[in-house]
Amino acid sequence: MELLDRHKDHVLALYRMVVGLLFACHGAATLFDVLGGPHGGHVPEVGQWPSWWAALIQLVGGVLVMLGLGTRGAALLCSGSMAYAYFVKHQPGALFPIENGGEAAAMFCWAFLLIAALGPGAWALGSLFDRAHRAAGDEGVRVTAV
């Protein structure tokens, strides 16, 4: 367990990247009819509610989470979109995800909520921008209140 504790930021980063990639693949499949095509069977028209918007969130949000850019906000949006999908599309069919086909929606919802809560871990591109911003801010004029 000590080994896992020492490397938890790296494990979290790998988790973030895999979840983001898988989610982005769902969006790409739905929007562009690639990777086996959309699960619903047809590519939604541009702007069609909610299918096209959900796929756009999947693609863009998944890529942002995978890269570690705006991770917490993107992950929260992705989590919310999957909660919406579960409660609107799946849950009316039956109570449990195994009965209503909502396992993926439930798992993605909770996976993204975990990423939003814990942050991006290591290897996030957002941390590079944060460091550059802090370094640039150090060269500027500092004003302190007295």
Sine and cosine of phi, psi and omega as CSV:
sin_phi,cos_phi,sin_psi,cos_psi,sin_omega,cos_omega
0.00,0.00,-0.51,0.86,0.01,-1.00
-0.88,0.47,-0.61,0.79,0.04,-1.00
-0.88,0.48,-0.70,0.71,0.03,-1.00
-0.91,0.42,-0.64,0.77,0.03,-1.00
-0.88,0.47,-0.65,0.76,0.00,-1.00
-0.91,0.42,-0.50,0.86,-0.10,-0.99
-0.93,-0.38,0.36,0.93,-0.09,-1.00
-0.90,0.44,-0.55,0.84,0.05,-1.00
-0.91,0.42,-0.56,0.83,0.02,-1.00
-0.97,0.25,-0.62,0.78,0.05,-1.00
-0.91,0.43,-0.68,0.74,0.05,-1.00
-0.88,0.47,-0.64,0.77,0.03,-1.00
-0.89,0.45,-0.70,0.72,0.03,-1.00
-0.89,0.46,-0.67,0.74,0.05,-1.00
-0.86,0.51,-0.75,0.66,0.01,-1.00
-0.85,0.53,-0.70,0.72,-0.05,-1.00
-0.92,0.39,-0.67,0.74,-0.01,-1.00
-0.93,0.38,-0.72,0.70,0.01,-1.00
-0.88,0.47,-0.69,0.72,0.03,-1.00
-0.88,0.47,-0.68,0.73,0.01,-1.00
-0.90,0.44,-0.72,0.69,0.00,-1.00
-0.88,0.47,-0.64,0.77,0.00,-1.00
-0.93,0.37,-0.67,0.74,0.03,-1.00
-0.89,0.46,-0.58,0.82,0.04,-1.00
-0.90,0.44,-0.61,0.79,0.07,-1.00
-0.88,0.48,-0.70,0.71,0.01,-1.00
-0.90,0.44,-0.70,0.72,0.01,-1.00
-0.90,0.45,-0.66,0.75,0.01,-1.00
-0.87,0.49,-0.66,0.75,-0.04,-1.00
-0.96,0.27,-0.68,0.73,-0.07,-1.00
-0.97,0.25,-0.60,0.80,-0.17,-0.99
-0.89,-0.45,0.10,1.00,0.02,-1.00
0.81,0.59,0.73,0.68,0.05,-1.00
-0.88,-0.48,0.09,-1.00,0.09,-1.00
0.82,0.58,0.63,0.77,0.00,-1.00
1.00,-0.06,-0.06,1.00,0.06,-1.00
0.99,0.17,0.08,-1.00,-0.04,-1.00
-0.94,0.33,0.53,-0.85,0.02,-1.00
-0.92,0.40,-0.50,0.87,0.00,-1.00
-0.96,0.27,-0.16,0.99,0.05,-1.00
0.99,-0.13,-0.37,0.93,-0.01,-1.00
-0.65,-0.76,0.47,-0.88,0.05,-1.00
-0.99,0.17,0.82,-0.58,-0.03,-1.00
-0.95,0.32,0.46,-0.89,0.09,-1.00
-0.92,0.39,0.48,-0.88,0.01,-1.00
-0.85,0.53,0.80,-0.60,0.02,-1.00
1.00,0.09,-0.05,1.00,-0.04,-1.00
-0.91,0.42,0.78,-0.63,-0.01,-1.00
-1.00,-0.03,0.69,-0.72,-0.12,0.99
-0.99,-0.12,-0.08,1.00,-0.17,-0.99
-0.85,0.53,-0.77,0.64,-0.06,-1.00
-0.92,0.40,-0.66,0.75,-0.01,-1.00
-0.92,0.39,-0.63,0.78,0.04,-1.00
-0.89,0.46,-0.69,0.72,0.01,-1.00
-0.91,0.42,-0.60,0.80,0.04,-1.00
-0.91,0.43,-0.69,0.73,0.06,-1.00
-0.88,0.47,-0.66,0.75,0.01,-1.00
-0.88,0.47,-0.73,0.69,-0.04,-1.00
-0.93,0.37,-0.83,0.56,-0.07,-1.00
-0.94,0.35,-0.73,0.68,0.01,-1.00
-0.89,0.46,-0.67,0.74,0.03,-1.00
-0.88,0.47,-0.68,0.74,0.02,-1.00
-0.91,0.41,-0.69,0.73,0.01,-1.00
-0.88,0.48,-0.70,0.71,0.03,-1.00
-0.90,0.43,-0.70,0.71,0.00,-1.00
-0.85,0.53,-0.68,0.73,-0.03,-1.00
-0.98,0.17,-0.34,0.94,-0.03,-1.00
0.99,0.14,0.57,0.82,0.04,-1.00
-0.94,-0.35,0.87,-0.49,-0.05,-1.00
0.85,0.53,0.62,0.78,-0.21,-0.98
-0.83,0.56,-0.77,0.64,-0.11,-0.99
-0.91,0.41,-0.69,0.72,0.02,-1.00
-0.91,0.41,-0.70,0.72,0.01,-1.00
-0.90,0.44,-0.67,0.74,-0.01,-1.00
-0.91,0.41,-0.61,0.79,0.03,-1.00
-0.91,0.41,-0.66,0.75,0.06,-1.00
-0.89,0.45,-0.69,0.72,0.03,-1.00
-0.89,0.45,-0.67,0.74,0.03,-1.00
-0.88,0.47,-0.71,0.70,0.02,-1.00
-0.89,0.45,-0.62,0.78,0.00,-1.00
-0.91,0.41,-0.57,0.82,0.03,-1.00
-0.97,0.25,-0.53,0.85,0.11,-0.99
-0.90,0.44,-0.69,0.72,0.05,-1.00
-0.86,0.51,-0.74,0.67,-0.01,-1.00
-0.86,0.51,-0.67,0.74,-0.03,-1.00
-0.91,0.42,-0.78,0.63,-0.11,-0.99
-0.97,0.26,-0.45,0.89,-0.01,-1.00
-1.00,0.01,-0.68,0.73,-0.10,-0.99
-1.00,-0.06,-0.70,0.71,-0.17,-0.99
-1.00,-0.07,-0.77,0.64,-0.15,-0.99
-0.86,0.51,-0.56,0.83,0.05,-1.00
-0.87,0.49,-0.36,0.93,-0.02,-1.00
-0.98,0.21,-0.52,0.86,0.01,-1.00
-0.13,-0.99,0.26,-0.97,-0.10,-1.00
-0.96,0.29,-0.72,0.70,-0.12,-0.99
-0.99,-0.13,0.58,-0.82,-0.01,-1.00
-0.83,0.55,-0.57,0.82,0.00,-1.00
-0.91,0.41,-0.45,0.90,0.00,-1.00
-1.00,0.04,-0.48,0.88,-0.13,-0.99
-0.94,-0.33,0.12,0.99,0.03,-1.00
0.97,0.26,0.29,0.96,-0.06,-1.00
-0.98,-0.18,0.34,0.94,-0.03,-1.00
-0.86,0.52,-0.72,0.69,-0.04,-1.00
-0.90,0.44,-0.68,0.74,0.01,-1.00
-0.89,0.46,-0.70,0.72,0.00,-1.00
-0.91,0.42,-0.71,0.71,-0.01,-1.00
-0.90,0.43,-0.71,0.71,0.05,-1.00
-0.89,0.46,-0.65,0.76,0.02,-1.00
-0.84,0.55,-0.78,0.62,-0.04,-1.00
-0.95,0.30,-0.56,0.83,0.03,-1.00
-0.89,0.45,-0.70,0.71,0.01,-1.00
-0.94,0.34,-0.55,0.83,0.07,-1.00
-0.90,0.44,-0.63,0.77,0.06,-1.00
-0.89,0.45,-0.69,0.72,0.02,-1.00
-0.90,0.44,-0.66,0.75,0.03,-1.00
-0.89,0.46,-0.62,0.79,-0.03,-1.00
-0.96,0.26,-0.65,0.76,-0.09,-1.00
-1.00,-0.02,-0.32,0.95,-0.04,-1.00
1.00,0.00,-0.06,-1.00,-0.16,-0.99
-0.99,0.17,-0.26,0.96,-0.10,-0.99
0.97,0.26,-0.42,-0.91,-0.02,-1.00
-0.98,0.18,0.16,-0.99,0.14,-0.99
0.87,0.49,0.51,0.86,0.02,-1.00
-1.00,-0.06,0.76,-0.65,0.03,-1.00
-0.89,0.46,-0.51,0.86,0.03,-1.00
-0.86,0.51,-0.54,0.84,0.01,-1.00
-0.93,0.36,-0.48,0.88,0.08,-1.00
-0.91,0.41,-0.68,0.73,0.02,-1.00
-0.92,0.38,-0.60,0.80,0.04,-1.00
-0.89,0.45,-0.70,0.72,0.02,-1.00
-0.90,0.43,-0.67,0.74,0.01,-1.00
-0.90,0.43,-0.64,0.77,0.01,-1.00
-0.91,0.41,-0.68,0.74,0.03,-1.00
-0.90,0.43,-0.65,0.76,0.00,-1.00
-0.91,0.42,-0.65,0.76,0.03,-1.00
-0.92,0.39,-0.58,0.81,0.01,-1.00
-0.93,0.36,-0.49,0.87,0.01,-1.00
-0.93,0.37,-0.42,0.91,-0.02,-1.00
-0.99,0.12,-0.25,0.97,-0.07,-1.00
-0.99,0.16,-0.06,-1.00,0.00,-1.00
-0.99,0.10,0.72,-0.70,0.03,-1.00
-0.98,-0.21,0.72,-0.70,0.05,-1.00
-0.89,-0.45,0.79,-0.61,0.03,-1.00
-0.85,-0.53,0.58,-0.82,0.04,-1.00
-0.99,0.15,0.58,-0.81,-0.01,-1.00
-0.96,-0.28,0.00,0.00,0.00,0.00
